Amino acid sequence: MRFSSARNLTKWSVVVILPWLAACQSAAPGMHFDPRSATQSQSSGTSDSYRASSGSEEEIKAILKPITPQLVKAEREARQKRSSQDISKLLGKVESYKIDAGDVLSVVVWDHPELTNGAIGMPAPGAAPADVNAATQPPVGFVVDHNGMIQFPFAGSVKVAGLTEEEARNMLTSKISRYIRNPKVTVRVQAFRSKRVYVDGEVKNPGLQALNDVPMTLVEALNRAGGVLPTGDQSRIVINRGGTNYEINLQELVQKGVNPNSIMLANGDIVRVRSRDESKVFVSGEVVSPRALTMHNGRLTLNEALGESGGVNPVSGDGSQIYVVRNAGTNQVVYQLDGKSPGALAMAEGFELDPKDVVYVAATPLANWNRVISLILPGALSGAVGAVTPMTNRP
């Protein structure tokens, strides 16, 4: 009699509670999209504007686009256009170093030691090395002033800025030949202090680097900085020149047949190697292992993101509701993939993700229903099961 009453009570409870719980399905925890709030989008004839709700009163409007072969093709073409930035201003030929203000020159007139600069800036005779403060000693050689001039015996003021070492030697030879017969002059840059580039970011030794007689290419600058760290992203190197940022993808340049050594750096350039952590993709929802994924040299497909997260949870995940949430300027775009449709894996492999994308797998209606029951009536199901289970051990 007691067993029959418990069973009748359970049936009555299920009949009364189930319709009420079904009406409260929209209050299930987690993100979901309400198709009843869809309105036709003005930007695309195939996209709908959905209202994304998280259970609170505030709602965010987003554009929902189903992932189709046409969309994958359009996204690939748009990505190629974005990556085809004109970097022709960075490309150049190797040229000889040109002297500029701040450089220190070493000028030697052979057979005339009185005209050389060997004694300029040296400590006084008999002075011990410890008595000399290197920070206050003038540099050894002829310093090019801010007007690009040097003072040389018999030649007076000579403008050498903008000249190569060979051109400066010919000029000095011509000027002092009036006083010395067939002078043999040697000119070289003893200290390169006029031109600098700055390398920052994920490199071993960030800091200033002087431009010298060795051509300062992008690869040379990275090598002088100790190379890119394992945490650096070689697909997202930024060169700032004159206030303009140029995005450099080394792997993509090689694929296009462009030698990275053809990118010549100029005075004042800033090179920054971004971290791989800045281009993470977040996978959440009903997957086996939700996590933040780093992109592989700037590339990560939806299929790879799901695979590295263990795939859709076979117990609670809804394979037909795979979403990619992306901030596109002032709008939020939500891409939806029906993983149960034919060719879904091919579309997921062709759909490339952007940094900071969020991949979300929604739960099945049954999983949401079960969670609502667990929240509203904690322990109710287990209590009902215990009520209808015969108590064989009862005395």
Sine and cosine of phi, psi and omega as CSV:
sin_phi,cos_phi,sin_psi,cos_psi,sin_omega,cos_omega
0.00,0.00,-0.64,0.77,0.00,-1.00
-0.93,0.38,-0.62,0.78,0.00,-1.00
-0.91,0.41,-0.64,0.77,0.01,-1.00
-0.92,0.39,-0.63,0.78,0.01,-1.00
-0.91,0.41,-0.65,0.76,0.02,-1.00
-0.91,0.42,-0.62,0.79,0.00,-1.00
-0.93,0.37,-0.64,0.77,0.04,-1.00
-0.90,0.43,-0.62,0.78,0.02,-1.00
-0.90,0.43,-0.63,0.77,0.01,-1.00
-0.91,0.42,-0.69,0.72,0.02,-1.00
-0.88,0.47,-0.67,0.74,-0.01,-1.00
-0.90,0.44,-0.64,0.77,-0.01,-1.00
-0.91,0.40,-0.66,0.76,0.00,-1.00
-0.91,0.42,-0.66,0.75,-0.02,-1.00
-0.89,0.45,-0.61,0.79,-0.04,-1.00
-0.98,0.18,-0.64,0.77,-0.17,-0.99
-0.99,0.10,-0.58,0.81,-0.11,-0.99
-0.86,0.51,-0.72,0.69,0.04,-1.00
-0.88,0.48,-0.59,0.81,0.00,-1.00
-0.93,0.38,-0.63,0.78,0.03,-1.00
-0.93,0.38,-0.60,0.80,0.03,-1.00
-0.90,0.44,-0.58,0.82,0.04,-1.00
-0.94,0.33,-0.38,0.92,-0.02,-1.00
-0.99,-0.15,0.29,0.96,-0.04,-1.00
-0.90,0.44,-0.50,0.87,0.00,-1.00
-0.92,0.39,-0.27,0.96,0.02,-1.00
-1.00,0.00,0.19,0.98,-0.01,-1.00
-0.90,0.44,0.54,-0.84,-0.01,-1.00
-0.92,0.40,0.47,-0.88,0.03,-1.00
0.98,-0.19,0.15,-0.99,-0.02,-1.00
-0.99,0.12,0.65,-0.76,0.12,-0.99
-0.52,-0.86,0.30,-0.95,-0.03,-1.00
-0.91,-0.41,0.77,-0.64,-0.05,-1.00
-1.00,-0.09,0.96,-0.29,-0.02,-1.00
-0.90,0.43,-0.36,0.93,-0.03,-1.00
-0.93,0.36,-0.32,0.95,-0.01,-1.00
-0.99,-0.13,0.25,0.97,-0.07,-1.00
-0.97,0.23,0.65,-0.76,0.12,-0.99
-0.74,-0.67,0.51,-0.86,-0.05,-1.00
-0.91,0.41,0.73,-0.68,-0.01,-1.00
-0.99,0.15,0.57,-0.82,0.02,-1.00
-0.99,0.11,-0.36,0.93,-0.07,-1.00
-0.99,0.14,-0.42,0.91,-0.04,-1.00
-0.53,-0.85,0.64,-0.77,-0.01,-1.00
-0.97,0.26,-0.24,0.97,-0.04,-1.00
-0.94,-0.34,0.03,1.00,-0.05,-1.00
-0.95,-0.31,0.56,-0.83,0.03,-1.00
-0.89,-0.45,0.50,-0.87,0.05,-1.00
-0.99,-0.10,0.90,-0.44,-0.06,-1.00
-0.95,-0.32,0.33,-0.95,0.04,-1.00
-0.95,-0.32,0.94,-0.35,-0.01,-1.00
-1.00,0.10,0.82,-0.57,-0.06,-1.00
-0.88,-0.47,0.61,-0.79,0.04,-1.00
-0.88,-0.48,0.39,0.92,0.02,-1.00
1.00,-0.02,-0.09,1.00,0.00,-1.00
-0.97,-0.24,0.06,-1.00,-0.03,-1.00
-0.97,0.26,-0.47,0.88,-0.01,-1.00
-0.98,0.21,0.73,-0.68,-0.03,-1.00
-0.80,-0.60,0.58,-0.81,-0.05,-1.00
-0.92,-0.39,0.79,-0.61,0.05,-1.00
-1.00,0.09,0.71,-0.70,-0.01,-1.00
-0.62,-0.78,0.41,-0.91,0.02,-1.00
-1.00,-0.05,0.85,-0.53,-0.02,-1.00
-0.99,-0.16,0.82,-0.57,0.00,-1.00
-0.82,-0.58,0.85,-0.52,0.07,-1.00
-0.95,0.32,0.63,-0.78,0.02,-1.00
-0.99,0.16,0.92,-0.40,0.00,-1.00
-0.80,-0.60,0.24,-0.97,0.07,-1.00
-0.84,0.55,-0.58,0.82,0.03,-1.00
-0.92,0.40,-0.64,0.77,0.01,-1.00
-0.92,0.39,-0.66,0.76,0.02,-1.00
-0.87,0.49,-0.67,0.74,0.02,-1.00
-0.91,0.42,-0.68,0.73,0.01,-1.00
-0.91,0.42,-0.64,0.77,0.02,-1.00
-0.91,0.42,-0.61,0.79,0.01,-1.00
-0.91,0.41,-0.67,0.74,0.02,-1.00
-0.91,0.42,-0.65,0.76,0.03,-1.00
-0.91,0.41,-0.59,0.81,0.02,-1.00
-0.92,0.40,-0.63,0.77,0.03,-1.00
-0.91,0.42,-0.59,0.81,0.04,-1.00
-0.92,0.39,-0.64,0.77,0.01,-1.00
-0.92,0.39,-0.55,0.83,-0.04,-1.00
-1.00,0.10,-0.11,0.99,-0.03,-1.00
-1.00,-0.09,0.74,0.67,0.05,-1.00
-0.93,0.37,0.64,-0.77,-0.03,-1.00
-0.96,0.28,0.92,-0.38,0.02,-1.00
-0.92,-0.39,0.38,0.92,-0.03,-1.00
-0.89,0.45,-0.46,0.89,0.02,-1.00
-0.93,0.36,-0.33,0.94,0.01,-1.00
-1.00,0.03,-0.32,0.95,-0.04,-1.00
-1.00,0.10,0.61,-0.79,-0.01,-1.00
-0.23,-0.97,0.12,-0.99,0.02,-1.00
-0.99,-0.13,0.38,-0.92,0.02,-1.00
-0.95,0.32,0.80,-0.60,0.00,-1.00
-0.82,-0.57,0.38,-0.93,0.04,-1.00
-0.93,0.37,0.51,-0.86,-0.01,-1.00
-0.92,0.39,0.69,-0.73,0.02,-1.00
-0.95,-0.32,0.74,-0.67,-0.04,-1.00
-0.91,0.40,0.58,-0.82,0.02,-1.00
-0.56,-0.83,0.10,-0.99,-0.04,-1.00
-0.87,0.49,0.72,-0.69,-0.01,-1.00
0.97,-0.23,-0.36,0.93,0.03,-1.00
-0.93,0.36,0.43,-0.90,0.05,-1.00
-0.91,-0.40,0.83,-0.55,-0.05,-1.00
-0.97,-0.23,0.57,-0.82,0.15,-0.99
-0.95,-0.32,0.89,-0.46,-0.04,-1.00
-0.88,-0.47,0.83,-0.56,-0.01,-1.00
-0.82,-0.57,0.81,-0.58,0.13,-0.99
-0.96,-0.27,0.93,-0.38,-0.10,-1.00
-0.91,0.42,0.63,-0.78,-0.03,-1.00
0.94,0.33,0.12,0.99,0.06,-1.00
-0.70,-0.71,0.97,0.25,-0.04,-1.00
-0.90,0.43,-0.38,0.92,0.01,-1.00
-0.93,0.37,-0.29,0.96,-0.01,-1.00
-0.99,-0.13,-0.13,0.99,-0.02,-1.00
-0.98,0.18,0.21,-0.98,-0.04,-1.00
-0.98,-0.21,0.35,0.94,-0.07,-1.00
-0.91,0.41,-0.49,0.87,-0.06,-1.00
-1.00,-0.07,-0.08,1.00,-0.06,-1.00
-0.98,0.21,0.80,-0.61,0.05,-1.00
0.99,0.14,0.07,1.00,0.00,-1.00
-1.00,0.06,0.42,-0.91,0.01,-1.00
-0.92,0.40,0.40,-0.92,-0.03,-1.00
-0.90,0.44,0.47,-0.88,0.00,-1.00
-0.86,0.51,0.73,-0.69,0.03,-1.00
1.00,0.02,-0.13,0.99,0.00,-1.00
-0.98,0.20,0.72,-0.70,0.01,-1.00
-0.96,0.28,0.49,-0.87,0.01,-1.00
-0.85,0.53,-0.51,0.86,-0.01,-1.00
-0.95,0.33,-0.32,0.95,-0.02,-1.00
-0.99,0.11,-0.06,1.00,-0.09,-1.00
-0.96,-0.27,0.82,-0.57,0.07,-1.00
-1.00,-0.01,0.94,-0.34,-0.09,-1.00
-0.89,0.45,-0.48,0.88,-0.05,-1.00
-0.94,0.33,-0.42,0.91,-0.04,-1.00
-0.98,-0.20,-0.08,1.00,-0.01,-1.00
-0.98,0.17,0.67,-0.74,0.07,-1.00
-0.92,0.39,0.49,-0.87,-0.01,-1.00
-0.92,0.40,0.53,-0.85,0.03,-1.00
-0.98,0.22,0.89,-0.46,-0.01,-1.00
0.78,-0.63,-0.17,-0.99,-0.01,-1.00
-0.98,-0.21,0.90,-0.45,-0.03,-1.00
-1.00,0.07,0.77,-0.64,0.06,-1.00
-0.98,0.22,0.86,-0.51,-0.07,-1.00
-0.98,0.21,-0.04,-1.00,-0.08,-1.00
-0.92,0.39,-0.28,0.96,0.08,-1.00
-1.00,-0.04,0.03,1.00,0.00,-1.00
0.98,0.18,0.38,0.92,-0.08,-1.00
-0.93,-0.36,0.43,-0.90,0.20,-0.98
-0.76,-0.65,0.41,-0.91,0.06,-1.00
-0.96,-0.28,0.86,-0.51,-0.04,-1.00
-0.77,-0.64,0.65,-0.76,-0.01,-1.00
-0.83,0.56,0.63,-0.78,0.00,-1.00
0.93,0.36,-0.34,0.94,-0.02,-1.00
-0.98,-0.22,-0.36,0.93,-0.01,-1.00
0.96,0.27,-0.59,-0.81,0.01,-1.00
-0.99,0.15,0.83,-0.55,-0.03,-1.00
-0.82,-0.58,0.78,-0.62,0.04,-1.00
-1.00,0.03,0.89,-0.46,-0.03,-1.00
-0.90,-0.43,-0.10,1.00,0.01,-1.00
-0.90,0.43,0.71,-0.71,-0.01,-1.00
1.00,0.05,0.00,1.00,0.00,-1.00
-0.97,-0.24,0.46,-0.89,0.15,-0.99
-0.99,0.14,0.13,-0.99,0.03,-1.00
-0.87,0.49,-0.64,0.77,-0.01,-1.00
-0.92,0.40,-0.67,0.74,0.01,-1.00
-0.91,0.41,-0.65,0.76,0.04,-1.00
-0.91,0.41,-0.62,0.79,0.04,-1.00
-0.90,0.45,-0.69,0.72,0.00,-1.00
-0.90,0.45,-0.61,0.79,-0.01,-1.00
-0.92,0.39,-0.73,0.69,0.01,-1.00
-0.91,0.42,-0.62,0.78,0.03,-1.00
-0.88,0.48,-0.66,0.75,0.00,-1.00
-0.91,0.41,-0.61,0.79,-0.08,-1.00
-0.97,0.25,-0.65,0.76,-0.05,-1.00
-1.00,0.05,-0.09,1.00,0.03,-1.00
-0.93,0.37,-0.23,0.97,0.05,-1.00
-0.95,0.30,-0.39,0.92,-0.07,-1.00
-0.92,-0.40,-0.42,0.91,0.00,-1.00
-0.82,-0.57,0.77,-0.64,-0.04,-1.00
-0.98,0.21,0.79,-0.62,0.03,-1.00
0.74,0.68,0.86,0.50,-0.01,-1.00
-0.94,0.33,0.59,-0.80,0.08,-1.00
-0.94,-0.35,0.93,-0.37,-0.13,-0.99
-0.90,-0.43,0.65,-0.76,0.11,-0.99
-0.85,-0.53,0.79,-0.62,0.01,-1.00
-0.81,-0.59,0.78,-0.63,0.11,-0.99
-0.56,-0.83,0.41,-0.91,0.04,-1.00
-0.99,0.12,0.90,-0.44,-0.04,-1.00
-1.00,0.07,-0.54,0.84,0.02,-1.00
-0.63,-0.78,0.83,-0.56,0.02,-1.00
-1.00,-0.02,0.96,-0.27,-0.08,-1.00
-0.77,-0.63,0.12,0.99,-0.12,-0.99
-0.99,-0.12,-0.48,0.88,-0.12,-0.99
-0.83,-0.56,0.68,-0.74,-0.04,-1.00
-0.65,-0.76,0.49,-0.87,0.24,-0.97
-0.78,-0.62,0.40,-0.92,-0.04,-1.00
-0.86,-0.51,0.81,-0.59,0.02,-1.00
-0.94,-0.35,0.82,-0.58,-0.11,-0.99
-0.73,-0.69,0.20,-0.98,0.09,-1.00
0.99,-0.14,-0.56,-0.83,-0.13,-0.99
-0.99,0.11,0.91,0.41,0.13,-0.99
-0.82,-0.58,0.29,-0.96,-0.10,-1.00
-0.94,0.35,-0.69,0.73,-0.05,-1.00
-0.79,-0.61,0.99,0.17,0.03,-1.00
-0.93,0.36,0.45,-0.89,0.04,-1.00
0.54,-0.84,-0.16,-0.99,-0.01,-1.00
-0.97,0.24,0.56,-0.83,0.08,-1.00
-0.72,-0.69,0.72,-0.69,-0.03,-1.00
-1.00,0.09,0.67,-0.75,0.13,-0.99
-0.99,0.16,0.83,-0.56,-0.02,-1.00
-0.79,-0.61,-0.37,-0.93,-0.06,-1.00
-0.95,0.30,-0.22,0.98,0.12,-0.99
-0.99,0.11,0.82,-0.57,-0.06,-1.00
-0.83,0.56,0.78,-0.62,-0.04,-1.00
-1.00,-0.02,1.00,0.05,0.11,-0.99
-1.00,0.02,0.13,-0.99,0.03,-1.00
-0.89,0.46,-0.68,0.74,0.00,-1.00
-0.91,0.41,-0.64,0.77,0.02,-1.00
-0.89,0.45,-0.66,0.75,0.00,-1.00
-0.90,0.44,-0.66,0.75,0.02,-1.00
-0.92,0.40,-0.63,0.78,0.03,-1.00
-0.92,0.39,-0.64,0.77,0.03,-1.00
-0.91,0.42,-0.48,0.88,0.03,-1.00
-0.99,0.13,0.15,0.99,0.03,-1.00
1.00,-0.02,0.07,1.00,0.01,-1.00
1.00,0.01,0.25,-0.97,0.01,-1.00
-0.98,0.18,0.72,-0.69,0.03,-1.00
-0.95,0.33,0.34,-0.94,0.06,-1.00
-0.85,0.53,-0.42,0.91,0.03,-1.00
-0.99,0.13,-0.09,1.00,-0.01,-1.00
-1.00,0.10,0.50,-0.87,0.00,-1.00
-0.96,-0.28,0.96,-0.27,-0.03,-1.00
-0.95,0.32,-0.16,0.99,0.05,-1.00
-1.00,0.00,-0.08,1.00,-0.04,-1.00
-0.72,-0.70,0.92,0.40,0.08,-1.00
-0.98,-0.20,0.77,-0.64,-0.07,-1.00
-0.94,-0.35,0.77,-0.64,0.13,-0.99
-0.92,-0.40,0.89,-0.46,0.03,-1.00
-0.99,-0.17,0.86,-0.52,0.03,-1.00
-0.71,-0.70,0.89,-0.46,0.02,-1.00
0.88,0.47,0.51,0.86,0.01,-1.00
1.00,0.06,-0.02,1.00,0.02,-1.00
-0.95,-0.30,0.75,-0.66,0.02,-1.00
-1.00,-0.09,0.74,-0.68,0.06,-1.00
-0.90,-0.44,0.87,-0.50,0.02,-1.00
-0.99,0.10,0.82,-0.57,-0.05,-1.00
-0.89,-0.45,0.80,-0.60,0.10,-0.99
-0.91,-0.42,0.97,-0.26,-0.10,-1.00
-0.88,0.48,-0.69,0.72,-0.01,-1.00
-0.90,0.44,-0.64,0.77,-0.01,-1.00
-0.93,0.36,-0.59,0.81,0.05,-1.00
-0.89,0.46,-0.68,0.74,0.01,-1.00
-0.90,0.44,-0.65,0.76,0.03,-1.00
-0.90,0.44,-0.54,0.84,0.02,-1.00
-0.99,0.14,-0.06,1.00,0.00,-1.00
0.99,0.10,0.29,0.96,0.01,-1.00
-0.99,-0.14,0.83,-0.56,0.01,-1.00
-0.97,0.22,0.85,-0.53,0.02,-1.00
-0.86,0.50,-0.37,0.93,0.04,-1.00
-0.94,0.33,-0.18,0.98,0.05,-1.00
-0.99,0.13,-0.12,0.99,0.06,-1.00
-1.00,0.09,0.95,-0.31,-0.04,-1.00
-0.99,-0.13,0.79,-0.62,0.04,-1.00
-1.00,0.07,0.50,-0.87,-0.01,-1.00
-0.87,-0.50,0.19,-0.98,-0.01,-1.00
-0.86,0.51,0.76,-0.65,0.03,-1.00
1.00,-0.03,-0.06,1.00,0.02,-1.00
-0.92,0.38,0.54,-0.84,0.08,-1.00
-0.86,-0.50,0.84,-0.54,0.01,-1.00
-0.94,-0.34,0.81,-0.59,0.00,-1.00
-0.78,-0.62,0.82,-0.57,0.06,-1.00
-0.99,-0.13,0.91,-0.42,-0.05,-1.00
-0.97,0.24,0.40,-0.92,0.02,-1.00
-0.99,0.13,0.50,-0.86,0.06,-1.00
-0.91,0.41,-0.40,0.92,0.02,-1.00
-0.93,0.37,-0.34,0.94,0.02,-1.00
-0.97,0.23,-0.18,0.98,-0.05,-1.00
-0.85,-0.53,0.69,0.72,0.01,-1.00
-0.99,0.16,0.41,-0.91,0.10,-0.99
-0.86,-0.51,0.69,-0.72,-0.09,-1.00
-0.96,-0.30,0.80,-0.60,0.01,-1.00
-0.91,-0.40,0.84,-0.54,-0.05,-1.00
-0.62,-0.78,-0.03,-1.00,-0.01,-1.00
1.00,-0.01,-0.52,-0.85,-0.11,-0.99
-1.00,0.06,0.93,0.37,0.15,-0.99
-0.88,-0.48,0.27,-0.96,-0.05,-1.00
-0.91,0.42,-0.65,0.76,-0.06,-1.00
-0.66,-0.75,1.00,0.03,0.05,-1.00
-0.88,0.47,0.67,-0.74,-0.05,-1.00
-0.25,-0.97,0.15,-0.99,0.13,-0.99
-0.98,-0.20,0.80,-0.60,-0.07,-1.00
-0.94,-0.35,0.64,-0.77,0.12,-0.99
-1.00,-0.02,0.60,-0.80,-0.02,-1.00
-0.97,0.24,0.47,-0.89,-0.01,-1.00
-1.00,-0.09,0.99,-0.16,-0.03,-1.00
0.80,0.60,0.68,0.73,0.07,-1.00
0.99,0.15,0.17,0.99,-0.05,-1.00
-0.70,-0.71,0.72,-0.69,0.09,-1.00
-0.37,-0.93,0.83,-0.56,0.00,-1.00
-1.00,-0.03,0.26,-0.96,0.03,-1.00
-0.89,0.45,-0.61,0.79,0.01,-1.00
-0.90,0.44,-0.65,0.76,0.03,-1.00
-0.92,0.40,-0.64,0.77,0.01,-1.00
-0.89,0.45,-0.69,0.72,0.02,-1.00
-0.93,0.38,-0.62,0.79,-0.01,-1.00
-0.92,0.40,-0.66,0.75,0.01,-1.00
-0.95,0.32,-0.28,0.96,0.05,-1.00
-0.99,-0.12,0.14,0.99,0.04,-1.00
1.00,0.00,-0.04,1.00,0.00,-1.00
1.00,0.08,0.00,-1.00,0.01,-1.00
-0.94,0.35,0.70,-0.72,0.02,-1.00
-0.88,0.47,0.88,-0.48,-0.06,-1.00
-0.93,0.36,-0.28,0.96,-0.04,-1.00
-1.00,0.02,-0.72,0.70,-0.14,-0.99
-0.86,-0.51,-0.16,0.99,-0.08,-1.00
-0.99,0.10,0.59,-0.80,0.06,-1.00
-0.98,-0.22,0.97,-0.24,-0.05,-1.00
-0.90,0.44,-0.30,0.96,0.02,-1.00
-1.00,0.07,-0.08,1.00,-0.02,-1.00
-0.82,-0.58,0.94,0.34,0.09,-1.00
-0.97,-0.24,0.86,-0.52,-0.11,-0.99
-0.89,-0.46,0.53,-0.85,0.14,-0.99
-0.84,-0.55,0.92,-0.40,-0.04,-1.00
-0.99,-0.14,0.80,-0.60,-0.08,-1.00
-0.68,-0.74,0.70,-0.71,0.11,-0.99
-1.00,0.08,0.92,-0.39,0.00,-1.00
-0.92,-0.39,0.99,0.12,-0.02,-1.00
0.95,0.31,-0.85,-0.52,-0.01,-1.00
-1.00,0.03,-0.14,0.99,-0.04,-1.00
-0.95,-0.33,0.33,-0.94,0.15,-0.99
-0.93,-0.37,0.80,-0.59,0.00,-1.00
-0.94,-0.34,0.75,-0.66,0.02,-1.00
-0.89,-0.45,0.89,-0.46,0.04,-1.00
-0.99,-0.12,0.70,-0.72,-0.02,-1.00
-0.88,-0.47,0.74,-0.67,0.06,-1.00
-0.90,-0.44,0.78,-0.62,0.11,-0.99
-1.00,0.00,0.99,-0.11,-0.07,-1.00
-0.92,0.38,-0.19,0.98,0.01,-1.00
-1.00,-0.02,-0.12,0.99,-0.04,-1.00
-0.99,0.16,0.43,-0.90,0.05,-1.00
-0.90,0.44,0.66,-0.75,-0.01,-1.00
0.98,0.20,0.21,0.98,-0.03,-1.00
-0.91,0.40,-0.62,0.79,-0.01,-1.00
-0.91,0.41,-0.61,0.79,0.03,-1.00
-0.91,0.40,-0.65,0.76,0.03,-1.00
-0.93,0.38,-0.60,0.80,0.03,-1.00
-0.92,0.39,-0.55,0.83,0.03,-1.00
-0.96,0.29,-0.52,0.85,0.01,-1.00
-1.00,0.08,-0.24,0.97,-0.02,-1.00
-1.00,0.03,0.94,-0.34,-0.02,-1.00
-1.00,-0.01,0.62,-0.78,-0.02,-1.00
-1.00,-0.03,0.40,-0.92,0.08,-1.00
-0.97,-0.25,0.37,-0.93,0.08,-1.00
-0.84,0.55,0.62,-0.78,0.01,-1.00
0.96,0.28,0.16,0.99,0.12,-0.99
-0.91,0.41,0.49,-0.87,0.05,-1.00
-0.88,-0.47,0.88,-0.48,0.07,-1.00
-0.99,-0.12,0.84,-0.55,-0.07,-1.00
-0.78,-0.63,0.76,-0.65,0.07,-1.00
-0.94,-0.34,0.86,-0.50,-0.05,-1.00
-0.97,0.22,0.35,-0.94,0.02,-1.00
-1.00,0.06,0.38,-0.92,0.06,-1.00
-0.95,0.32,0.38,-0.92,0.06,-1.00
-0.84,0.54,-0.58,0.81,0.00,-1.00
-0.92,0.39,-0.63,0.78,0.03,-1.00
-0.91,0.41,-0.66,0.75,0.06,-1.00
-0.89,0.45,-0.66,0.75,-0.01,-1.00
-0.89,0.45,-0.67,0.75,0.00,-1.00
-0.90,0.43,-0.60,0.80,0.00,-1.00
-0.95,0.33,-0.57,0.82,0.05,-1.00
-0.90,0.44,-0.67,0.74,0.02,-1.00
-0.89,0.46,-0.68,0.74,-0.03,-1.00
-0.91,0.42,-0.51,0.86,-0.01,-1.00
-0.98,0.18,-0.66,0.75,-0.09,-1.00
-0.99,0.12,-0.68,0.73,-0.04,-1.00
-0.85,-0.53,0.95,0.32,-0.01,-1.00
-0.89,0.46,0.81,-0.58,0.03,-1.00
0.99,0.15,0.05,1.00,-0.06,-1.00
-0.93,0.37,-0.70,0.72,-0.04,-1.00
-0.91,0.41,-0.69,0.72,0.00,-1.00
-0.90,0.43,-0.57,0.82,0.04,-1.00
-0.93,0.38,-0.63,0.78,0.02,-1.00
-0.92,0.40,-0.65,0.76,0.03,-1.00
-0.90,0.44,-0.64,0.77,0.03,-1.00
-0.92,0.40,-0.49,0.87,-0.02,-1.00
-0.95,0.31,-0.57,0.82,-0.05,-1.00
-1.00,-0.01,-0.11,0.99,0.00,-1.00
-0.99,0.13,0.80,-0.60,0.02,-1.00
-0.88,0.47,0.69,-0.72,-0.01,-1.00
-1.00,-0.07,1.00,0.10,-0.07,-1.00
-0.95,0.32,-0.45,0.89,-0.05,-1.00
-1.00,0.05,0.00,1.00,-0.05,-1.00
-0.96,0.29,0.71,-0.70,-0.03,-1.00
-0.93,0.38,0.00,0.00,0.00,0.00
